[in-house]
């Protein structure tokens, strides 16, 4: 009986710790929208690269210890290291946003004309099972509105039901000549591990977002080296 009692106590303690961790992670993430608003409102240095981020919680950085450890912050830091220039971030991503919601709520706020780089990530359509015909319509509209020579859109995470949605995203971005961040290569390679998830799955932790951000490195670096080729 004593051993059973100790086992139950250990299980209860672990459950309590996990519950506390989940709550702390969720509370931390609740402050990220305000963080990104403040970053967007910062003065823009004259020589700064202007980065616009669009998407859902994956672009907000939910699951990280610090919002700058998500995709947008890591892409910005990489470009600063590559170019020696500061990067101003306008992160308009909203947790749960589908492509249709991005079109309605984020794109009208995005200063695309002055952007040097636009990065996009939103698995929410796939995760909420938006009908494929609606997804195709929305993605085609999004890719038509984004500056093709300055945009990188992430491929979808390796989750159930991915193939049909990824095929639509691939076709639409290819038709628009928009670069993609190759999620599958990273997470079927060195990112294929179990310690990449936060306490709010399927959201990643700092390590996971570090891997995801590497998928953006080659295309964003090429854009900066090349400079804009269209208006």
C-alpha positions in Angstrom: 0.0 0.0 0.0 2.9 2.3 0.8 4.4 1.8 -2.6 1.1 2.4 -4.3 0.6 5.6 -2.3 4.1 6.8 -3.3 3.3 6.0 -6.9 0.1 7.9 -6.8 1.8 10.9 -5.2 4.5 10.9 -7.9 1.8 10.8 -10.6 -0.1 13.6 -9.0 3.0 15.7 -8.7 4.0 15.2 -12.3 0.4 16.0 -13.4 0.5 19.2 -11.3 3.8 20.3 -12.7 2.6 19.7 -16.3 -0.6 21.6 -15.6 1.4 24.5 -14.2 3.7 24.4 -17.2 0.8 24.5 -19.6 -0.8 27.4 -17.8 2.5 29.3 -17.7 3.1 28.7 -21.4 -0.5 29.8 -22.2 -0.3 33.0 -20.1 3.1 33.9 -21.6 1.7 33.5 -25.1 -1.2 35.7 -24.3 1.2 38.6 -24.1 2.8 38.1 -27.5 0.3 40.1 -29.5 1.1 43.2 -27.4 4.8 42.5 -27.8 4.5 42.5 -31.6 2.4 45.6 -31.7 5.0 47.4 -29.7 7.8 46.1 -32.0 5.8 47.3 -35.1 5.5 50.8 -33.6 9.2 51.2 -33.0 11.0 53.9 -35.0 12.4 52.4 -38.2 16.2 53.2 -38.7 16.9 54.7 -42.1 19.0 51.6 -43.2 16.7 49.0 -41.8 15.3 46.0 -43.7 11.5 45.9 -43.3 10.2 42.5 -42.5 6.4 41.8 -42.5 5.2 38.5 -40.9 1.7 37.1 -41.6 0.0 34.0 -40.3 -1.3 32.2 -37.3 0.0 31.1 -33.9 3.0 29.5 -35.6 4.2 33.0 -36.7 3.1 34.6 -33.4 5.6 32.2 -31.7 3.2 30.5 -29.4 5.1 27.9 -27.4 8.4 29.8 -27.1 9.9 31.3 -23.9 10.3 34.6 -25.8 8.4 35.8 -28.9 11.7 36.7 -30.6 12.5 33.0 -30.5 9.8 32.2 -33.0 10.1 32.3 -36.7 9.8 36.1 -37.2 12.4 36.9 -34.6 14.9 34.3 -35.7 14.5 35.2 -39.4 15.1 38.9 -38.4 18.3 38.0 -36.4 19.6 35.9 -39.3 19.2 38.7 -41.7 20.8 41.2 -39.3 23.8 38.8 -39.1 24.0 38.3 -42.8 23.7 42.0 -43.8 24.9 44.0 -40.8 21.6 46.0 -41.1 18.9 46.3 -38.5 15.6 44.6 -39.2 12.3 46.2 -38.3 9.5 43.6 -37.7 5.9 44.2 -38.4 4.3 40.9 -37.2 0.6 41.0 -38.0 0.0 37.2 -37.3 -3.0 36.2 -35.2 -3.4 32.9 -33.5 -5.9 30.7 -35.3 -6.0 32.7 -38.5 -6.9 30.8 -41.6 -5.9 32.2 -45.0 -9.3 33.8 -45.4 -8.9 35.6 -42.1 -5.4 36.7 -43.1 -6.9 38.3 -46.3 -9.6 40.1 -44.3 -7.7 41.1 -41.2 -4.0 41.1 -41.7 -3.3 42.0 -45.3 -5.2 45.4 -45.1 -2.8 46.4 -42.3 0.4 45.3 -44.1 2.6 47.9 -45.7 3.6 45.7 -48.5 4.8 48.5 -50.8 7.7 49.3 -48.5 8.5 45.7 -47.3 11.8 44.2 -48.1 10.8 40.7 -46.9 7.4 39.1 -46.3 7.2 35.8 -44.5 4.0 33.7 -44.1 3.0 30.7 -42.1 -0.5 29.4 -41.4 -1.3 25.7 -40.9 -4.7 26.6 -39.5 -6.6 25.8 -42.7 -5.3 22.3 -42.7 -5.8 21.9 -38.9 -9.3 23.2 -39.0 -10.1 21.2 -42.3 -11.2 24.2 -44.4 -12.8 22.7 -47.5 -10.2 22.3 -50.2 -12.0 24.4 -52.8 -12.2 27.3 -50.4 -8.5 26.8 -49.4 -7.5 26.9 -53.1 -9.5 30.1 -53.7 -8.1 31.8 -50.6 -4.4 30.8 -51.3 -4.7 31.9 -54.9 -6.0 35.2 -53.8 -3.2 35.6 -51.2 -0.4 34.7 -53.6 -1.8 37.2 -56.1 -1.7 40.0 -53.6 1.7 39.4 -52.1 4.9 40.8 -53.7 6.3 37.6 -55.4 9.9 38.7 -55.5 9.9 39.5 -51.7 7.8 36.8 -50.2 8.5 33.4 -48.6 5.6 31.2 -47.6 6.2 28.2 -45.4 5.2 24.7 -46.5 2.8 23.0 -44.2 3.8 21.0 -41.1 4.0 17.2 -41.3 0.5 16.6 -39.8 -2.3 14.2 -40.8 -4.2 15.4 -43.9 -1.2 17.5 -45.2 -0.9 16.2 -48.7 -4.0 17.7 -50.3 -3.5 21.1 -48.7 0.3 21.1 -49.5 -0.4 20.2 -53.1 -2.7 23.3 -53.4 -0.1 25.5 -51.7 2.7 24.3 -53.9 0.7 24.8 -57.1 -0.4 28.3 -56.1 3.0 29.5 -55.0 4.7 28.0 -58.1 2.2 29.8 -60.3 2.9 33.1 -58.6 6.7 32.5 -58.6 6.7 32.8 -54.8 9.5 31.0 -52.8 8.6 28.5 -50.1 10.3 27.5 -46.9 10.9 23.7 -47.1 9.4 22.4 -43.9 9.6 18.8 -44.9 13.3 18.7 -45.6 14.1 20.2 -42.2 11.8 18.1 -40.2 12.5 14.9 -42.0 16.2 15.6 -41.5 17.9 17.2 -38.5 14.7 18.5 -37.1 13.2 15.0 -36.8 13.2 14.6 -33.0 10.8 14.5 -30.1 12.1 17.4 -28.0 10.8 20.1 -30.4 7.3 20.5 -28.9 6.1 22.9 -26.3 3.6 22.1 -23.6 0.9 23.4 -26.0 1.2 20.9 -28.8 1.2 21.0 -31.8 3.0 24.3 -31.1 6.8 24.0 -31.1 9.2 25.1 -28.4 12.3 27.3 -28.9 14.2 24.4 -30.3 11.5 23.5 -32.8 11.1 27.1 -34.0 14.8 27.3 -34.5 14.6 24.3 -36.9 11.6 25.8 -38.7 13.3 29.2 -39.1 16.2 27.5 -40.9 13.8 26.6 -43.7 13.4 30.3 -44.3 17.1 31.1 -44.4 18.1 30.3 -48.0 15.1 32.0 -49.7 15.2 35.1 -47.4 18.9 35.5 -47.9 18.5 35.2 -51.6 15.8 37.9 -51.6 18.0 40.3 -49.6 21.1 39.7 -51.8 19.1 40.2 -55.0 17.0 43.1 -53.9 13.5 43.7 -55.3 12.9 43.1 -59.0 9.4 44.4 -59.2 7.2 47.0 -57.6 
